[in-house]
Amino acid sequence: AGPRFVYRFADHAPRTFRWLRARAHVDEREYRESLTSTPITGGSVGEGKSGMLFFFSHNGRYILKTLKKDEFALFRRILPSYCAHMGRHARATLLPWFYGMYKLQVPGHPVYHLIVMSNVFFTKVPITEKFDLKGSTLGRWCAPDSDASVQKDLNFSVDGLAADTLPRRALASVNGDASALP
């Protein structure tokens, strides 16, 4: 027999995330199979400044993102508020749907804190522009001649999509989402 591969895996708040998945009409069997039946892909650093790794389920439905330990703790702390908001506004929120939080420890490697979320780019609708909106203007501009595939907050305004032109329902969702979390 070959060497034994030992790792530790922790599923955080499994009942809470099962409730969220049900609220988002995610089939439990499909979710498990998406994450476990075929190896996940990716593992590359995202386009943001965080340096976190992004993985994708084999079918592209889910994104797994590594989190720093303090981000993981923060999300655990705001999870009750997040759940309450998603429960009340499931059809009107623009917040991402989070489906699971896990901790993976492999000998000889750092502990990985992971969050699983829906992949908003898993769609049949062609996507012509992407924006990474943080709700800030500080350092949030991509020059038009840059190679950036994802634009930022100030580009969103310049392109004529500023908040004053957003449909009322979208603006109401943004305001509701922003006020819901501590």
N, C-alpha and C positions, 0 to 999 in steps of 0.2 A: 504494500500500500504506500502511496505517496504521502508527502507531508500534509498534515491536517491544517486546513485554513479556518481560523477561528476569528469571529468578529462579534461585536455586540450591536444590537439594533434596538432602539426604543421608539415606541409609537406614543407621541404626546397627545393627550386629550382625545383619544380615539372616538369616544361617544359624541363629543362635541363636533368633531369633523365629520363623523357619519351623518349627524343631523344636518350639517351644512351641505354635504353632498346630496342628501335627499331633497333638501330645499331647492338645490340647483338642478334637480332631476338627473343626477349622475347615477347610473346603474353601478351597484357595488361590485358585481362580478366583472363588468367591463373595466372599472377603475383598477381593480387588482391585476387583471390580465394585462392592461396597458402598461403597468409599472413592473410586472414580474415575468411575463411569459417570454419576453424577448429582451435582451439587454438594452438598457437606456443608451442613448447616443449623446454626443456633445462632450461636455466637460471643458468647454472653452470659456475664457474670461469674457464677460459681457462687454457691451460697448460703453458702459458707464464707468464712473470713477471708482466704484466700490471694489473692483477687483474680484468680485464673487464669481463663482463658476455657475454655468447654466447647462442643464441636461434636458433632454427631451424624451418623452415616452416614444416607443417604437412607432406608434401611429400618429404622433404629433399633437395629440389632444392636450397633453399636460407638459408643463415646464417644472422642472425641479431646480431650485436655486439654493446655493449655499448661503448661509447667513453667518454673520459674526455672532459670537456668543451673546453680546449685549443686545443685538437686534433680535435674536431668538427669545431672550428674556423679555424684551419690550413687547414683542408680539404675544407672548403668553400672557402678559399683564393686560393688554388691551383686548384679548380674545373675547371676554364677555361682552364688551361694548360692541365689538365687531359683529358678533353673533346676533345681538339684539337688533342692530341696524339692518343686517342682512335679512333677518326674519321679518322685519316690518316693511322693508323696501326692496325685496328681492327682484322685482321687475323694474325698479326705477333707479337702481344704483349704478354708478359708473366705477365703483370700486372693483378691484379684481376679486374673483372667487378663489379663496384658498381652501384646499381640500385635505390637507394633512401636514403635520409637522413631525419630523423624525430626527433622530440622532443616530449616527453610524460611527462606530469606532472599529478601526482596522489596526491590528498590531503594526507598529512602526510608522504610523501616520497620525496626523492630528485628528481630533474628533471633528466630524462633519455634522453641522446642523443644517437640515434641509427643510424647505417648505415647498409644497406642491400646489400649483395654481393652474387655472385654466389658461390655455394658450389662445389669446384673442385673435391670433393670426391663423388659427385653424378654421378656415372658412372657405366657401366656394366663391365668395365675392372678391373680385380683384382689389388689391390694396395698392393705391397709387402714392400715398404719402404716409409717413410714420412720424409721430411726435412723442417725445419723452417729456411729459409735463410734470413739473415738480411744484408748481404754485409759487415760484420765485423768479426774479429777473436777474439775480446775481450770477453772472457767468453762464447765462442761459440763452446763448445765441450761437448759431452756426452760420459762418459766412456762406453766401450763395455759391461761391466757387470752391467750397470745401468738398471733400469726398464723403462727407457724413451722410449715411443712409437714413439716419434718424435725426429729425430736427428737434429744436428745443422751444421753450416757452415763448421767447421773444419772436421766433420765426412764426409761431402760431398766430400772434397778433398781426405781424407784418403781412402775412398771407391773407388778411381779411377775415380771419376767423376769430377775432377777439370776442371776449365775453359779451360785449354789447350787441353782437350780431348772432350769438347762439340762440337757438330756439328756446323759448321759455322753459319747456320741460327739462331740457338738458341743463340749463342754468340752475333750475330748482334742484336737480339731482346733484350737481356739483356742490351747491350750498348745503344741502342736506347731508351729503357725504362728509363734507369738511367739518360740520358741527357735531357729527355723531361720535367721533373718536376723541379720546382725551388728549 
